[in-house]
Every structure is written in C-alpha cells, then in structure tokens.
Amino acid sequence: MIGGNTQGGSIHEFYLPKNTPRLPTVTHGEGIYLYTSDGRKLLDGSSGPIAINVGYGNNRIISALHDQAAKTPFASYRSFETSANVELSDKLCSLCGPGYDRAFFVSGGSEAIECCIKLLRNWAVAKGEPKRWKIISRMPSYHGSTLGALSITGDPVAHEMYGPMMASQPKVPTPFTYRIPSPFTTPAEYSAECLRQLEATIVSEGPETILGFIMEPVGGLATGALVAPDAYCKGVRELCYKYKIILVFDEVMTGAGRTGKFLAAHWWPDAKPDVVVMAKGLSSGYIPLGAVVAPNWIVQTITDKMGGFNHGHTYTSTPLQCAVASACLDVLIDDGLMENCCRMGDELLSTLLAVQSRTKTVGDVRGKGLLMAVEIVKDSDTKEMWDMGVRAAYRIATKAEARGVVLYVRVTANGAFGQWIMVAPPLIVTKSEIEFIGNVIEESVKEFELEMGL
Ligand code: PLP
C-alpha cells in the first residue's frame, strides 16, 4: 500500500541505513506488475502515485532513454536546443490542442505548479498589472508539496504544519457533491453555491488583485477522484472571462490520457482552461518531468516586454527527459491507450459499483476513465465517516496488498474530508485484471467489515 501525503498517516521518512529495510524491496516491474525480492508479484492498482500510465518495462521507452543518454543526456536549455526538446514540445502542444502553443519543461508536478505561478506573475508584471498576483484555489485540493504549490493547496493541516504559507492565497469550496452541506440538497444546488462563493471571493478580494484560478478537473488524492460537475466548470470559465482571470487546470494527475482523453479538460469543451500543468503520466515514471503548457498571448507578452521568461532549474528541459516523454506519448497514441482507458474505465466503474452493492462500507464510487476512487464510510446510508484512528482505508489497502494488489490511499486528518482508496491501474490494464482488482477489493472490504463487527 502506498501512503498519502502529509495527512495520510504514512510518513515518508528519510531512508534508513543499509540492512535495516522497512518496506518491500522491488526488484523489477513488467506491464502492470511489480516484483519484490521476497518473491511476490503485485498488481499496481494505482500506477504508483497515479503516474505510471503506460506500465513498467516498456521497451520502446527504454530504448529511447538509452539512445538519448548515449547521444547526450544534457544540453543546457539556456544555451541550446535539441531535437528531443523541440519534438516533445510540438507533440505536447498538438495533443493539448488549439490555443496551447508553448510548453515549458521542469522536473515534476510541484515544480510545474511553481513555474505556472511565476509565469502568471511574470505576465501580470509584463502587462503593467503587478497588483494582480493572487491565485484562488479550492478547499480541499492538492497542487504539490513545495511551499508555493502548498500555499495554493487546500489542506489546512499541511498549512499548519509548514506555515506561514505564501501570503494570502484565497480558497473557495470544492463542490464535493458526495457530502453536500446543509441547506443544499442536490449537487446542482451546491455547485451553484460554490460558484456564488467564487464570485463573492473575487469581488471581496478585489478583481484587480486576482491573477488566476486553479482547479483539478478530476481530483486526485485530495478529493478521491471527485469529478467537477459540468455546470460548475462552465460557470468557472464564465467567471474567469468576466473578471479577466487566468483559468489553470492542474492536470498533473489527469493529463496524458488518464481519464480517457489526452487532457481531462477535453471532456469540458466549454470550460477550456488557459493554461494546463502536467507531470506524472507525461513521462510515466521513466524519468522525472513536469510541464506547463500555455498560449502564445501569455508567453509572447513576457517575451516582448521582458525578453523572455526568466525561470528555470538545472534539470529544466533536458534532452533525456524530453526524449523519454516523447516516447511515452508515442506509446500512448500508437498503442491506443486512451481508447483502452475509456473501455477499461467503464469496466472498472461497473466492477466497483458491483462491489459497492455487495458491501456495507463502500459509500461512493467515483472518477473518470482509469482515475477512480472508492470512499470508505462507516455507514453508506448516512455517509458517516470512520474516525481517522480506525484508518479504515489503510487497513483495507493492506489486506488488498496481501492478496496481490497495491493501492494508493488517503485518510484525511481527523476525518475532515473522508478516506478513500484510489483505483487507477496503468492504461494497459485488461478486463481480467480489472476483475481481479474488483475481487481483491471486495474480499478486503468484507474482511475489514467482519473485523469491525458489521
Ligand atoms: N498536482 C496534483 C493534482 C497532484 O496530484 C500532484 C501529485 O500528486 C502534484 C500536483 C504534485 O506533483 P509532484 O508530486 O510530481 O510534485
């Protein structure tokens, strides 16, 4: 089982010295399986932290990595271009579609979020509007663990743990439609209320100070694959146009085919974000990589007024990163993985709904494509949450791992938002593997229920 972030309860420790192992040792991966030194074969039911979109041991990607490493792994982006950089940028912008003209590559999701914040701020300064710097985000949400990204993340416990955060980044509620706060009774009513609160926040903060609004179109660990309602997305887009706010979709988890389209944004054509942030599936774990994809009207303003975007790291846009990600995108397209994701996503949904119908503690099944989650509750009729101390989702995931399926889980602090198990296998998963995942989850949930006397 893979622990969540700061609230998950499984703390990511510094490594212990040799010969004091605590976690299973992985020897290799193949397809959707990981093999351990004690002879176990584990189905990776959450693609690591929902990153290994194309699966392990893909020879085409491994060859691309070898070839580029032999040519040159590195050529400083400040002085050079390589065909690998240009090829990836062209492929990525074309897969994102019209209006996404320029890509900037960094080493992961949090760094890409930081890069996005700086890009927007740089744009505001270039336009002569330096007072426009606030980014509205949602509660709950997750945008990364570096301080800037954490500041826009909607996670009160992490803010307390690492505060003070970057000054005043306003938060508005995420339309968490599984648990609708009173007096609202339907998802539509509550979504409308969330939009109302977004507009009220823009107005009270001063529209002239608001630079961007960021959201995950389908949530990750923070909300357990919560899908943004259609009318909400459309309403967000309209508000951003109305107040000249840049709409950013954090597609770190959802991008690169995870929901069955290249971007999750492609499911909401009338809510097209101005900027998208990606990572994870873009390089499928074969190399660290994140990207910000932006329109010309942002990037060119910065170039015209300031001579270029003054941002970067040592590992910005290395040819090795780019060649590997380029091969990942080729595999995604040539092997029809988004099509498989749509088909297998339907299978997974019906499998998990069947598990829900035969168990007592699966309160909700939600998600899109192969980004799904099951929310674990004490009582599925009342939606009452388990106390955090029961660690229900962890216990179920531990039982699943003993049966051969590794799953990524989240237990929010003090049960504030709930607990869930992410079910998001690599996009190459087959129907029989989905059946196996469903059986393992069902047996594990039932064993937990027995332990709890349910
Ligand atoms: N944004 C979202 C939606 C994520 O799910 C994550 C990671 O889980 C991040 C940002 C941060 O990405 P990384 O862990 O690569 O820094």
Residues whose N, C-alpha, C, O or C-beta is under 5 A from the ligand:
A	BS01	PLP	G108 G109 S110 E111 Y142 H143 G144 E216 G220 D250 V252 M253 A279
